[in-house]
Amino acid sequence: MAAGMLRLLTMIPALLPLVFAAAAAAAAASPATGPLRWITLPVETAVPGDAVAGEAAAGDFVMSFGVADAEALIVRLDHGGESRLLLVQTPDSNFATRPIAAPMLAMPVQLPPGISTLVVGYRLHADTPLQLRLRTAADYDHWQATRHLLDGVLLGLFVAMIVVALLHFFALRSPEYLLYVATCGMVLAFLAQIGGYGFMYLWPEAPGWNQVAPILFMGGVQLAHLAFTIRLLDLRRRAPLLRRAMLLIVAAVPAGFAVFFLTGTLTPLFALSVLYTPLLLIAGLGAVRDGVAGARFFLAGAAALVLFVNLAFGAGVVGGVPLPGGDVFLYPKLGYLIEAACFAGALADRLRVARAQAETALRLRLIDAEELARAEAGKYQALRIAHERQLALAASGHDLAQPLQSIRLALTAMRDDEENRRIRAHIDRALDLTRLMIDELIQGARRAPAVLPLDLAEVFEDLAERHGPQAAARRMRLRLVPTTARVEASQLVLTRILDNLIGNALRYGRSRVVAGVRHRPGFLSIEIHDDGPGISPAERDRLLAPFVQGGGQAGAEGFGLGLHIVQRLSAQSGFGLDIRARPGRGSVFTISIPRTPR
């Protein structure tokens, strides 16, 4: 809606000539020959020099009519049985035909001594009554000067509020500021028109347009009010039904204008005006109830609109009690000024709340940034410590290489027969694997293990050869189901994982250990089954911790690191680790390897 209002505002200069022409044609076509309303004003004056206290002397006076324009106006002076026509104004009379060049209709009147009667016939929009005042020339000049001063102050205040709102709009790009500018602009145009300044300064040669301009500007005020209310109070989200009611009024306003142009009746537009004002109050009350920022200021502005414009001004134009001094047009000026100031307060309150929320969000972001910085520092410290430990392990591995080389050299001293060759070959392979693990430990301090295609059949053959003697020593059966599967993984990492799992299975199993491969969608599983005592669910997580052995015994055979190493290496390689076990019925350890490396 804000974007639509912006487009409408940019189109106004190009549309003004068309609007002028249409309004003039509508004014010419609408009924303008209705009956006149008549007022008689008896006046008694004395001969100059003979007037007593409280009695007016004959001479030059000024009659002000209290309105800026009239559809028709006739003024006649009756004195001593004679009638003299003083003024005739028709719908076609331009500003230059006025007897006094002033925003509000007025005319000079020369009253003879004695009793005279001023007879005024007029026709205004909506049967608004005239507010006749007969003043001396000096009193009239003083009244005009005071009125111009007040109107100038009013104009300055509105312009200041519009400029401030525009600056906020260009700085914040918030549509409600633009809608506030549109509201103040339409109000200013309406007040200038009913004050007579439009006809005097802007379109003195367009009496037809001048007749309908107040109606159009009042409709523009209502449309801008509704758009500003919908946006400021977030009715789209908070009160969709109330928003729909306001949009229905917005859609009905053009129809009301059409009826006015075709028939000259203002009844539909007055009905819409009566409907839209309670909607503003309902919207304000609901926003105050919901704690919307700026809602209290908005409600105060809406209340001022109802009090001064709808009630006081409405009562004045239909003949109610005017303000002291008789200028009923002060009511809308006061009402709209108070409303604009309250709406500006609502925008300021919203800005204050928005800034407070932004400051809170900034503080939270700073707190999050500090926590993140502390976490990063902790992470860096942990990585540094881990790297130092890895370097220490690499150094230990380097130191172990020398004793292993001595063992390899000692093997050459064994007798060169068939039995010793078989034993020596087995020890050589074990030493090769140990050397590979030490090299990988040293290289791991600098880079990740290499991932290469592996033939699981070869891996299973090496596992059977390394663990076969242990199975035979425990009188257990070790079976590795033949497979043709291939995976992409680090040979050393996978070997370490399977060595630990099979070693544990042989250590805790009763009679047999079986290892095999299962093909699953998206991954390949290596399963190791044993018929050992099993693992309870409560004990499962505990056994994955370092230096913990089955049955809670630490320091027995092994160091309690096997399952912890399996879990850590699996997590680092992107493998899945699953343990299924029931006490007394054995365990199944499953390593799931994705078919493509993660």
C-alpha positions in Angstrom: 0.0 0.0 0.0 2.9 2.4 0.7 4.3 1.7 -2.7 0.9 2.4 -4.3 0.6 5.7 -2.3 4.1 6.7 -3.5 3.2 6.1 -7.1 0.0 8.1 -6.7 1.9 11.0 -5.2 4.3 11.0 -8.1 1.4 11.0 -10.6 -0.4 14.0 -9.1 1.4 16.8 -11.1 0.5 15.1 -14.4 -3.1 14.4 -13.3 -3.9 17.9 -12.0 -5.0 19.4 -15.4 -7.3 16.4 -16.0 -8.7 16.7 -12.5 -9.3 20.4 -13.0 -11.2 19.8 -16.2 -13.2 16.9 -14.8 -14.1 18.9 -11.7 -15.2 21.9 -13.7 -17.3 19.8 -16.0 -18.8 18.0 -13.0 -19.6 21.3 -11.3 -21.2 22.6 -14.4 -23.3 19.4 -14.9 -24.3 19.0 -11.2 -27.5 20.7 -10.0 -26.7 24.3 -9.1 -30.2 25.9 -9.3 -31.5 24.6 -6.0 -33.4 27.0 -3.6 -31.4 29.7 -1.8 -31.4 30.0 1.9 -32.2 33.5 3.2 -31.0 35.5 6.1 -32.1 39.0 7.2 -29.9 41.1 9.3 -31.5 44.3 10.8 -28.9 47.0 11.5 -29.5 50.4 13.2 -26.8 53.1 12.9 -26.7 56.7 14.1 -25.5 59.8 12.4 -21.7 60.1 12.8 -21.0 62.3 15.8 -24.4 61.5 17.4 -23.7 57.9 18.3 -23.9 57.1 22.0 -22.1 54.3 23.9 -22.9 50.9 22.4 -24.4 52.4 19.3 -22.8 52.0 15.8 -22.3 55.1 13.7 -23.2 55.1 10.0 -20.5 54.7 7.5 -18.2 52.1 6.0 -18.4 48.5 7.3 -17.2 45.1 6.2 -19.5 42.1 6.1 -17.7 38.7 6.4 -19.6 35.6 5.5 -17.4 33.1 7.4 -16.9 30.8 4.3 -14.3 30.7 1.6 -16.7 30.2 -1.3 -20.4 29.8 -2.1 -22.3 28.2 -5.0 -24.5 31.2 -5.1 -24.6 34.5 -3.1 -26.9 37.5 -3.3 -26.7 40.5 -0.9 -29.4 43.3 -0.9 -29.7 46.4 1.3 -33.2 47.6 2.2 -33.4 51.1 3.6 -36.2 53.6 3.7 -38.5 51.5 1.4 -35.7 51.2 -1.2 -33.7 48.1 -2.1 -30.2 48.1 -3.5 -28.4 45.0 -4.8 -24.9 45.0 -3.4 -23.4 41.6 -4.5 -24.2 38.7 -6.8 -21.9 35.6 -7.0 -22.7 32.7 -9.3 -20.9 29.3 -9.7 -19.0 30.8 -12.6 -17.7 33.8 -10.7 -13.9 33.7 -10.5 -11.8 35.2 -7.7 -11.3 38.6 -9.5 -15.1 39.3 -9.2 -14.9 39.4 -5.4 -15.4 42.8 -3.9 -12.5 42.2 -1.4 -9.4 40.2 -2.4 -9.3 38.0 0.7 -9.3 34.2 1.3 -12.7 34.3 3.0 -15.7 35.9 1.4 -16.3 39.4 2.5 -17.6 42.7 1.0 -17.7 46.3 2.0 -21.0 47.8 3.1 -21.9 51.4 3.4 -24.7 51.8 5.9 -26.8 54.9 6.0 -28.1 56.4 9.3 -31.2 54.8 10.7 -32.6 51.3 10.4 -31.5 49.1 7.5 -31.9 45.5 6.7 -29.3 43.4 5.0 -30.8 40.5 3.1 -28.5 37.6 2.1 -29.5 34.7 -0.1 -27.0 31.8 -0.4 -26.4 28.2 -1.3 -23.5 26.2 0.1 -22.4 22.6 0.0 -24.4 20.4 2.4 -26.6 23.4 3.4 -23.8 24.8 5.6 -25.1 28.0 7.3 -23.3 31.3 6.8 -21.6 32.9 9.7 -22.3 36.6 9.1 -20.2 39.2 10.9 -20.5 42.9 10.4 -17.3 44.7 11.4 -15.8 48.1 11.1 -13.0 48.3 8.6 -10.4 48.5 11.4 -11.9 45.5 13.2 -11.9 43.6 9.9 -8.2 44.4 9.2 -7.3 43.2 12.7 -9.3 40.0 12.3 -7.6 39.3 9.0 -4.2 39.9 10.4 -4.8 37.6 13.3 -6.2 34.9 11.0 -3.2 35.1 8.6 -0.8 34.9 11.6 -2.5 31.8 12.9 -2.7 30.2 9.5 1.0 30.9 8.9 1.9 29.3 12.2 -0.3 26.3 11.3 1.4 26.1 7.8 4.8 26.3 9.4 4.1 23.5 11.9 2.7 21.2 9.2 5.6 21.9 6.8 8.1 21.2 9.7 6.4 17.9 10.5 6.4 16.9 6.8 10.1 17.8 6.3 11.1 15.8 9.4 9.0 12.8 8.3 10.6 12.9 4.8 14.1 13.0 6.3 13.2 10.0 8.4 11.8 8.2 5.4 14.9 8.8 3.2 17.1 7.7 6.2 15.1 4.6 7.3 13.1 3.7 4.1 10.1 3.0 6.4 6.8 3.3 4.5 4.8 4.7 7.4 6.8 7.9 7.3 5.8 8.4 3.6 2.2 7.7 4.5 2.4 10.2 7.3 3.7 12.8 4.8 0.8 11.9 2.5 -1.7 12.3 5.4 -0.2 15.7 6.4 -0.1 16.8 2.8 -3.8 16.0 2.2 -4.8 17.7 5.5 -2.8 20.8 4.6 -4.5 20.9 1.1 -7.9 20.5 2.7 -7.3 23.2 5.3 -5.9 25.6 2.7 -8.9 25.0 0.5 -11.5 25.6 3.2 -9.5 28.6 4.3 -9.8 30.2 0.8 -6.0 30.1 0.0 -6.4 27.7 -2.9 -8.9 29.9 -4.8 -6.9 33.0 -4.0 -3.4 31.8 -4.9 -3.6 28.6 -6.9 -6.6 28.5 -9.2 -8.4 31.9 -9.1 -9.7 31.3 -12.7 -11.2 27.8 -11.9 -14.4 28.4 -9.9 -15.8 25.0 -10.9 -12.8 23.1 -9.5 -12.8 25.3 -6.4 -16.3 24.1 -5.6 -15.5 20.4 -5.6 -11.8 20.6 -4.4 -12.8 20.5 -0.6 -14.7 17.3 -1.2 -11.9 15.7 -3.1 -9.3 16.8 -0.5 -11.4 15.5 2.3 -11.7 12.1 0.5 -7.9 12.1 0.1 -7.5 12.8 3.8 -9.6 9.8 4.6 -7.7 7.5 2.2 -4.3 8.6 3.6 -5.6 8.2 7.2 -6.7 4.6 6.5 -3.4 3.7 4.7 -1.4 5.2 7.5 -3.4 3.4 10.1 -3.1 0.0 8.4 0.6 0.3 8.1 1.4 1.9 11.5 -0.7 -0.5 13.6 0.2 -3.6 11.5 -3.4 -4.4 10.9 -2.5 -6.9 8.1 -1.1 -9.2 10.8 -2.9 -8.1 14.0 -6.4 -7.4 12.8 -7.1 -8.7 9.3 -10.9 -8.2 9.6 -10.5 -4.6 10.6 -8.1 -4.1 7.7 -10.6 -5.5 5.3 -13.3 -3.1 6.6 -11.0 -0.2 6.0 -10.1 -1.5 2.5 -13.8 -1.7 1.7 -14.2 2.0 2.6 -11.1 2.8 0.4 -12.8 1.0 -2.5 -16.1 2.8 -1.8 -14.7 6.3 -1.9 -14.4 6.5 -5.7 -18.1 5.4 -5.9 -19.0 8.2 -3.6 -17.2 10.7 -5.8 -19.0 9.3 -8.8 -22.4 9.9 -7.1 -21.4 13.4 -6.2 -20.2 14.3 -9.7 -23.3 12.9 -11.3 -26.0 14.0 -8.9 -24.4 16.6 -6.7 -25.4 14.8 -3.5 -22.8 14.3 -0.7 -24.7 11.7 1.2 -22.5 8.6 0.3 -19.4 10.5 1.1 -20.7 11.7 4.4 -21.8 8.1 5.2 -18.3 6.9 4.5 -16.9 9.6 6.7 -19.2 8.6 9.5 -18.0 4.9 9.1 -14.3 5.5 8.8 -13.8 7.5 12.0 -15.0 4.8 14.4 -12.7 2.4 12.7 -9.7 4.6 13.6 -10.8 4.6 17.2 -11.3 0.8 17.2 -7.9 0.3 15.6 -6.3 2.5 18.2 -8.0 0.8 21.1 -7.0 -2.6 19.9 -3.4 -1.5 19.4 -3.2 -0.1 22.9 -4.6 -3.3 24.2 -2.0 -5.3 22.3 0.9 -3.0 23.4 1.8 -1.8 19.9 4.5 0.9 19.9 3.0 4.4 19.4 -0.6 3.1 19.8 -1.4 5.6 22.7 -0.3 8.6 20.6 -2.3 7.3 17.6 -5.4 6.9 19.8 -5.0 10.4 21.2 -4.8 11.8 17.6 -7.8 9.8 16.5 -9.8 11.2 19.5 -8.8 14.7 18.6 -10.0 14.1 15.1 -13.4 12.9 16.3 -13.8 15.7 18.9 -12.7 18.7 16.8 -13.5 17.7 13.2 -16.4 15.3 13.3 -18.3 16.6 16.3 -17.4 20.3 16.8 -16.8 21.2 13.1 -19.7 19.0 12.0 -22.0 20.7 14.5 -20.8 24.1 13.4 -21.4 23.6 9.7 -25.0 22.5 10.4 -25.8 25.4 12.6 -24.4 24.4 16.0 -22.6 26.6 18.5 -19.4 28.0 17.0 -16.2 28.9 18.8 -16.0 32.3 20.5 -15.4 34.8 17.7 -17.6 32.8 15.3 -14.9 31.1 13.2 -16.1 27.5 13.0 -13.2 26.7 10.7 -10.8 26.8 13.6 -12.2 23.4 14.7 -10.6 21.4 11.9 -7.4 23.3 12.1 -7.1 22.5 15.8 -8.2 18.9 15.3 -5.9 18.1 12.4 -2.9 19.9 14.1 -3.3 17.9 17.3 -3.8 14.7 15.3 -0.7 15.3 13.2 1.4 16.0 16.3 0.0 12.8 18.0 0.8 10.8 14.8 4.3 12.2 14.8 4.6 11.1 18.5 3.4 7.7 17.5 6.2 7.5 14.8 8.7 8.7 17.3 7.6 6.1 19.8 7.9 3.4 17.2 11.4 4.6 16.4 12.3 4.6 20.0 11.1 1.1 20.5 12.8 0.0 17.3 16.1 1.5 18.4 15.8 -0.2 21.8 15.2 -3.5 20.1 18.1 -2.9 17.8 20.3 -2.1 20.7 19.2 -5.2 22.5 19.8 -7.3 19.4 23.2 -5.7 19.0 24.1 -6.5 22.7 23.0 -10.1 22.1 25.1 -10.4 19.0 28.0 -9.0 20.9 27.5 -11.6 23.6 27.2 -14.3 21.0 30.4 -13.0 19.3 32.2 -13.1 22.7 31.0 -16.6 23.4 32.0 -17.7 19.9 35.4 -16.1 20.4 35.8 -17.9 23.7 34.7 -21.2 22.0 37.2 -20.6 19.2 39.9 -19.9 21.7 39.0 -23.1 23.6 39.0 -25.0 20.3 42.3 -23.6 19.3 43.7 -24.5 22.7 42.3 -28.0 22.4 43.7 -28.4 19.0 47.1 -27.2 20.1 47.1 -29.7 23.0 46.0 -32.5 20.7 48.7 -31.6 18.3 51.3 -31.6 21.0 50.1 -35.0 22.2 50.2 -36.3 18.6 53.7 -35.1 18.2 54.6 -36.8 21.5 53.1 -40.0 20.2 54.9 -39.6 16.9 58.1 -39.2 18.8 57.4 -42.3 20.8 56.6 -44.2 17.6 59.9 -43.0 16.2 61.7 -44.3 19.2 60.0 -47.7 18.8 61.2 -48.1 15.3 64.8 -48.8 16.5 63.9 -51.8 18.7 61.7 -53.2 15.9 64.6 -53.0 13.5 66.8 -54.8 16.0 64.2 -57.6 16.1 64.2 -57.8 12.4 68.0 -58.1 12.3 67.9 -60.8 15.0 65.5 -62.9 12.8 68.3 -63.3 10.3 70.3 -65.3 12.8 67.6 -68.1 12.8 68.3 -71.3 11.1 67.3 -71.3 7.4 64.9 -74.2 7.4 61.3 -74.6 6.3 59.8 -74.2 9.7 61.8 -71.1 10.6 61.2 -69.6 7.2 57.4 -69.8 7.8 57.7 -68.3 11.3 60.1 -65.6 10.1 57.7 -64.7 7.3 54.9 -64.3 9.8 57.0 -62.2 12.1 58.1 -60.1 9.2 54.5 -59.3 8.2 53.7 -58.4 11.8 56.7 -56.1 11.9 55.8 -54.6 8.6 52.3 -53.8 9.9 53.8 -52.4 13.1 56.2 -50.3 11.1 53.3 -49.1 8.9 51.3 -48.1 12.0 54.3 -46.2 13.4 54.9 -44.4 10.1 51.2 -43.6 9.8 51.3 -42.2 13.4 54.2 -40.0 12.5 52.6 -38.9 9.2 49.3 -38.3 11.0 50.9 -35.5 12.9 51.2 -33.7 9.6 48.3 -34.9 7.4 45.2 -37.2 7.2 45.6 -40.9 6.2 45.5 -41.6 2.5 42.1 -43.0 1.2 42.6 -45.7 -1.5 40.5 -48.5 -3.1 40.9 -51.6 -1.0 40.1 -55.2 -1.9 38.4 -56.6 1.3 39.4 -60.2 0.3 43.1 -59.2 0.8 42.3 -57.4 4.0 40.4 -60.5 5.3 43.3 -62.8 4.3 45.8 -60.6 6.4 43.3 -60.7 9.3 43.1 -64.5 9.2 46.8 -64.8 9.1 47.4 -62.4 12.0 44.7 -63.6 14.3 44.7 -67.3 13.4 47.3 -68.2 15.9 45.5 -66.4 18.7 42.2 -68.3 17.8 44.1 -71.6 17.7 45.7 -70.8 21.1 42.3 -70.2 22.6 40.8 -73.2 20.8 38.3 -71.0 19.1 37.1 -71.0 15.5 37.9 -67.9 13.5 36.0 -67.6 10.2 36.2 -64.8 7.7 33.5 -65.2 5.0 35.1 -64.8 1.6 34.1 -61.6 -0.3 34.8 -59.8 -3.5 33.7 -56.4 -2.2 35.9 -53.3 -2.6 35.8 -50.1 -0.6 37.6 -46.8 -0.5 39.3 -46.2 2.8 42.6 -45.9 4.5 44.1 -49.4 4.7 45.8 -48.7 8.0 42.7 -47.2 9.6 40.5 -50.0 8.5 43.1 -52.6 9.6 43.4 -51.0 13.0 39.6 -51.0 13.4 39.1 -54.6 12.4 42.2 -55.8 14.4 40.8 -54.3 17.6 37.3 -55.7 17.0 38.5 -59.2 16.1 41.0 -59.1 19.0 38.2 -58.2 21.4 35.9 -60.9 20.0 38.6 -63.5 20.4 39.4 -62.3 23.9 35.8 -62.4 25.2 34.2 -65.0 22.9 33.6 -68.6 24.0 34.0 -70.8 20.9 33.8 -68.9 17.6 34.2 -65.5 15.8 32.7 -64.8 12.4 33.4 -61.8 10.2 31.6 -61.0 6.9 30.3 -58.3 4.6 26.7 -57.2 3.9 25.7 -54.9 1.1 23.2 -52.2 2.1 21.7 -49.3 0.1 24.3 -46.6 -0.1 26.9 -48.3 2.1 28.7 -51.6 2.9 28.7 -53.2 6.3 31.5 -55.3 7.9 30.1 -57.4 10.8 32.0 -59.3 13.5 29.9 -61.8 15.4 31.1 -63.5 18.7 29.4 -65.8 21.2 30.8 -64.1 24.3 29.0 -62.8 27.4 27.4 -59.9 25.5 27.1 -56.3 26.6 24.2 -54.7 28.5 22.8 -51.4 27.3 24.0 -49.7 30.4 27.6 -51.0 29.9 27.8 -50.1 26.2 28.6 -46.4 26.5 31.0 -47.0 29.4 33.0 -49.5 27.3 33.6 -46.8 24.6 35.5 -44.7 27.1 39.3 -45.1 27.2 41.0 -47.4 29.7 37.8 -49.4 30.4 37.5 -53.2 29.9 34.6 -55.6 29.8 33.3 -56.6 33.2 34.8 -53.4 34.7 38.3 -54.9 35.1 41.1 -52.6 34.3 44.7 -53.8 34.0 43.8 -57.4 32.9 44.7 -58.5 29.4 44.9 -55.4 27.3 44.6 -51.7 28.2 40.9 -51.0 27.7 41.6 -48.9 24.6 40.3 -51.1 21.8 36.7 -50.0 21.5 37.6 -46.3 22.2 40.1 -46.5 19.3 37.5 -48.1 17.0 35.0 -45.4 17.9 37.4 -42.5 17.3 38.8 -43.9 14.0 35.3 -44.6 12.7 34.2 -41.1 13.5 37.3 -39.6 11.9 36.8 -41.7 8.7 33.1 -41.1 8.4 32.2 -44.8 9.2 29.2 -45.8 11.2 29.7 -47.9 14.3 26.8 -50.0 15.6 26.9 -52.4 18.6 24.1 -55.0 19.0 24.4 -57.2 22.1 22.4 -59.1 24.6 23.8 -60.4 27.9 24.7 -64.1 27.6 24.0 -64.2 23.8 27.1 -62.6 22.3 27.7 -59.4 20.4 27.6 -58.0 16.9 29.9 -55.1 16.0 29.1 -53.4 12.6 31.3 -51.0 10.7 29.3 -49.2 7.9 31.4 -47.7 5.1 29.8 -45.4 2.6 30.1 -46.5 -1.0 31.5 -43.1 -1.9 34.0 -41.4 0.6 32.5 -38.7 2.7 
